[in-house]
Amino acid sequence: MGFLNPGNLIYGLGLVLLVLIYLRSRSRPTIDVSSLMLFEAASAPVAKSRMLRVDLLFWLEALALGALTLALAGLYVRRAAPVGQHRSRALVFDLGAGMGSLDGRGTRLDAAKTQALEIVDEAPLGDDFSVIGYAIETETTRAHSANKSEVRRAIAALAPDAVAVRPAALRAALIDARGAATIDLFADRPPPSGLTDEVRPDTRVNFHQVGGPADNLAIVALDPGIPHASEGRCVLRNFSMRPQQCELMIEAGGKEVFHSPLILEPRAQMIVPFGPLAAGGLVHARILTPDALAADNDHYALAPSIAQARALVMSPESEVRDDLARVVLAVNPNFLVTAVDPALFVRSKAAAQQYDLAVLHDCDARGVRAAAKLFIFPEPRLDRAGPAPLLLVTGTAALAEFQARTDAAPLIAPVLLGSARLVELPGWMDPLARGASAGGHDSFPLAATGRNASGEVGVITFDIRNHLLLDPDRMDALVLTIDTLRDLLVPADLKVVAAGSFVPVSAFGRATLVTPEGSRTVLSPDQWGRVHFRPSQAGRYFVIAGTRSIEVVANYYDAAESDLAAVPAPPPAQAAPRATDASAYGEVRVAPATMLLVVLALLFILAESALIVRQASRWRVRHV
Amino acid sequence: MLETRAFEPELIQRLDGLILGTKRARTIRAGQRNIGRVHGGGIEVENFRQYAEGDDLRFLDWNAFARLDHLAIRTFRADRQVELTVMVDASASMAIPERDDKLGLALALGAGLAYIAMGENDPVRLVAFAHRRGGQTLESTPFHRRRESYIGFRPFVTAIRCGGETRLAAAVGELLLERRQPGILIVISDFLVSPGDYEDALGQLLAARHEVKVIHVMGDREAAGTYPPPGAYRARDCESGEMREVMIGPREAETCRQRVELHADGLRDFCNPRGIAYARAFGASQLDAIIAQEFPRLGVIT
């Protein structure tokens, strides 16, 4: 028994008011008479007089008002649904990384599966189930099936992803469960407060919390440093309430560069330095000590190559050339940087060179031979007769604001930049950041990278004159520039990405995806020859396109999902009902008692009216 | 509000032809009042008699002595006046039921009788009595003799407010302390007191040789027992403050009406054997009928 709208119980205050008014009005009135001798023979009332007199009329009115108040508050009772009536239930599973943590004999997801299978087994024949999983996205693995075998298979096929759960995915899962009389939600932590009521106010949601507090260590980040130049850093975090010992091993190029046992303080973070590395390439950090969650015990990073490389920096402004050269050397000190004015480039010796990277500020790329080109504040097309440029500039914004990166949340405060070009990105380029004109609403890309047949191409649309990249107040612009450069310099056959993110790979044809578990999936390219996939597990993926193989390494870490020690208790209102409630009586349904209460109120009022009429007829008056 | 009717020309015109009935100075002429042949001080010569020693020489008829040489003394008819006192009950019970306007009826009747009495140039006064703040309160007007001064009663009549207890015997006792010569005394009240109280009061008046008339005033609803509306009440005596739980309904109203009748009959039965004129004045709406029909029938006026 409970109330659908407990706030409406406030109307019960009217009952108090009614009682006061009623009692006062029903109290026996006092009249002045000329002499009591005239009333000597008048009979005295049977009841004793009181200042506040309570009689049957009062109780009838109080009961009527009380019933109406309860009806407004939505009094309901839980009762078993009639036998023989088919019911629909939705089994919704959290498939975030936390559900893959080991908890006793199995994972949390295994415990959720066990509970769900019990519900399925105890359900009467004819009931249908839908099985829905959610993590980053919502996936309905089985929609409304009365076949229990299929439902069991769908439950058994569920697997946790190495990603953090998005509330939007839970919301979508609850919306997908429309039509179900009851939703059973299996998760290792309660849903956001009010979400279930907001999304499914008319459906009973049974929350089944699985798992308890567990100890977990995670690799938060891995910075390989610069080979031969600077140390790398590995950041570890202990989510346990106790000190934890672990064994950390770091490998680079298949060789062990660090291996040591470590002790982490309770709920503390540790930075472990290593290196400098002797060579570039893939760096792999591992926590060898087993803990509750394995997905965050591996982390990969890509160290820049130590091979000598050539970089070309062109800009009409000498100050900009100096700034860009510093940034390029900061990304990889092994670059041999050539800075030149675009007006002098064609006639200079630099034009004859082949470059690994060309950074072109406010100029075109004619005559530049480079494996990767980064256009900064690209020049509009001035010569209509010449060849079409790689990037089509459609206009210029006088003042641009850096608002958000595509792989992160929007900036707290927009960063005011200078002028910016409005570039129409080709389909093979992916934006890295977006901005807008100051005071405007139309968003446009500020940085993008992509690969076409000629090589890696990147663009930064805002101008970097006046030492914009060295301005400490606009550090986001510098970070975006460095990340764009790094994106251009990664090897074509190796990518390090975050688990759960969309990964475009330029395969130029059909490709086969090999997951860390060894399963294979054929991927179809889009019109620009790129295939896309979303790595849901941490580890190494391979995209095989003909004779070419591209390795994609996915890292997982999420501070909230990996924190297995701080699992909040479920809210009382959504406490999971005992299994016996459902097993003994079938499905327990919420049955509002509104109609019954209204009928009772009407009966009380009718009885009161009859009483009043009776008294009126006895006194022979037309009103009372 | 009814008391103001006593000063309306229409009612006064109807009162002009009426004479207050009295047994004390029964007139020899029908329809007119005359005072008795009582010797005494006056200005109207009644007779002559032989001079006797000790007679006041101022009354010696010197003309007759000059012509007849006989000492004769002139005797005069004494100037006799019958004082009329109209006692009006101004206790709290006269205000209840409020819509019955018992006090208005009592004052209208009292003022009307006063006007009638003033037709013979007899001194008339109005007295309102009630027991207030622990003592008897008598409020009285001066004696007025001529109808031209009848309007002098109006401020008194309109200013009277109800309050206090009745205590009729105490009021009469206080009035008799004035030790005025016997006259006519009209008591207008609802007589909602114990029989002992009004018997004591009327007995005192009779003992003082007053001619007493009683006008019993009751309200329409009070006499019919139709107030208050049916229901259960806590009835409070407006004079004593005594409380009592009562149930009012049709049966109780009939009982109440019978109680009023019984009380009135008791009062009448006390008055009639003792020569006290008793008249009922039940209902303010019956003012005209009471004056024109009921009072002559009962001998209050002739």
Interface residues (C-beta under 8 A of the other chain):
Chain A: R28 P29 T30 I31 D32 V33 S34 S35 L36 M37 L38 F39 E40 A41 A42 S43 A44 P45 A47 K48 S49 R618 W619 R620 V621
Chain B: S93 M94 I96 P97 K102 D190 L192 G219 E222 G225 P228 P229 P230 G231 A232 Y233 R234 A235 R236 D237 C238 E239 S240 E242 M243 R244 E245 V246 M247 I248 G249 P250 R251 E252 T255 C256 Q258 R259 V260 H263
